[in-house]
Amino acid sequence: MAVSKPFDKPMALHCHVLATEQIWLARILGEDTAGHEIWPVLTFVQCRQLMEQNNNGYQLLFKQLDKAALAKKAVYLNSKGT
């Protein structure tokens, strides 16, 4: 049995959180999330890039929010398409 590196599980969870942040932003914006991976395997550099993309996306979203936007329902399909 191969022994995994001690950071494999935490890194996998970190990648998952980053991916789901991206997916939820897309859902809130009404974008299609079909084909998004929810358990991507990313490098540290890719994680940093995705963190920056997510941060920029949410910052822009928060700047644009108003009462009408807050009242709007986010309609989406989950990762299984339901």
C-alpha positions in Angstrom: 0.0 0.0 0.0 1.4 3.4 -1.0 1.7 6.0 1.7 0.2 9.3 0.7 2.0 12.6 1.4 0.8 14.3 4.6 -0.6 17.3 2.6 -2.5 15.3 0.0 -5.9 15.3 1.8 -5.7 19.0 2.9 -4.6 20.0 -0.6 -7.5 18.1 -2.1 -9.9 19.8 0.3 -8.4 23.2 -0.5 -8.8 22.6 -4.2 -12.4 21.5 -3.7 -13.3 24.7 -1.7 -11.7 26.9 -4.3 -13.6 25.1 -7.1 -16.9 25.3 -5.3 -16.4 29.0 -4.6 -16.0 29.5 -8.3 -19.1 27.4 -9.1 -21.2 29.3 -6.6 -20.1 32.6 -8.1 -21.1 31.4 -11.5 -24.5 30.2 -10.2 -25.2 33.5 -8.6 -24.3 35.3 -11.8 -26.7 32.9 -13.7 -23.9 31.3 -15.7 -23.8 27.6 -16.8 -21.8 25.5 -14.4 -22.0 22.3 -16.4 -18.6 20.7 -16.8 -17.1 22.4 -13.8 -15.0 20.0 -11.8 -15.8 20.0 -8.1 -12.7 17.9 -7.1 -9.9 19.4 -9.4 -6.3 18.5 -8.9 -4.4 21.8 -8.8 -0.9 22.9 -8.2 -0.1 25.5 -5.6 0.3 28.1 -8.4 -3.1 27.1 -9.9 -4.7 27.4 -6.4 -3.2 30.9 -6.0 -4.6 31.9 -9.5 -8.0 30.5 -8.7 -8.1 32.2 -5.3 -7.3 35.5 -7.0 -10.0 34.9 -9.7 -12.6 34.0 -7.0 -11.6 37.1 -4.9 -11.9 39.4 -7.9 -15.2 37.9 -8.9 -16.8 38.2 -5.5 -15.4 41.7 -5.0 -17.1 42.8 -8.3 -20.3 41.0 -7.3 -20.5 42.7 -3.9 -19.8 46.2 -5.5 -22.8 45.6 -7.9 -25.3 44.4 -5.3 -28.4 46.4 -4.7 -31.8 45.6 -3.2 -33.1 44.1 -6.4 -30.1 41.9 -6.9 -30.4 40.7 -3.3 -34.0 39.8 -3.8 -33.3 37.7 -6.9 -33.3 33.9 -6.5 -30.3 32.0 -7.7 -31.5 29.1 -9.8 -29.0 26.3 -10.5 -28.4 22.7 -11.2 -26.3 20.8 -8.7 -23.2 18.8 -9.9 -25.4 15.8 -10.7 -27.6 18.0 -13.0 -30.7 18.0 -10.8 
